[in-house]
């Protein structure tokens, strides 16, 4: 453990800033400065970092219900700004914001952790059913990143503290963001052939800052915590107003 703490390490606050910056770049690309593809590639880093921090928050919170309620409140508050940005309407039931994705992921790992602690057949069945229900709700509810987003949170939970954690995280994110993900492709020419690279695959680069996390909270405390939650709906509302007035 001491060897892991040597050298440069990131705090939870610094991870949060990286994720917020990546998310902002992605949304700026989508709403204000289209054509700068690099911005959305960098933006792919945001969600895995947020998913990782949901797991860390789950293990460090002193009040799970309050933690889940906070996510639910901000998910509801964020839905209208999200719909305005995504569909230019205040009500669009066919795609829900990422806060709901993170909330479903949190619910899934709560059930799995309960099963791990109780070590009974009943708890194990409930944990698996809860996971399937969260995945199904994410898919059917059309939350951002869908059921794959819910499973991203679960990947960071499953391999937390695991001896081969990094290999597991890399494999899990590869499956969810490249092998099983259907999205835009980037043509890449190499060795005389043109290959199609899944642009969502840039999400794997999020593992670099995640692996540099040293376990410390860092500066900012609750101000940064609540500010980052509020930043999500506020920045989308501002971007929509800029686009609307342009």
Buried (B, 14 or more C-beta within 10 A) or exposed (E): EEEEEEEEBBBBBBBBBBBBBBBBBBBBBBBBEEEEEEBBBBBBBBBBBBBBBBBBBBEEBEEEEEBBEBBBEBBEBBBBBBBBBBEEEEEBEEBBBBBBBBBBBBBBBBBBBBBEEEEEEEBBEBBBEBBEBBBEBBBEBBBBBBBBBBBBBBBBBBBBEEEEBEEBBBBBBBBBBBEEBEEEEEEEEEEEEEEEBBBBBBBBBBBEBBBBBBEEEBEBEEEBBEEBBEBBBBBBBBBBEEBEEE
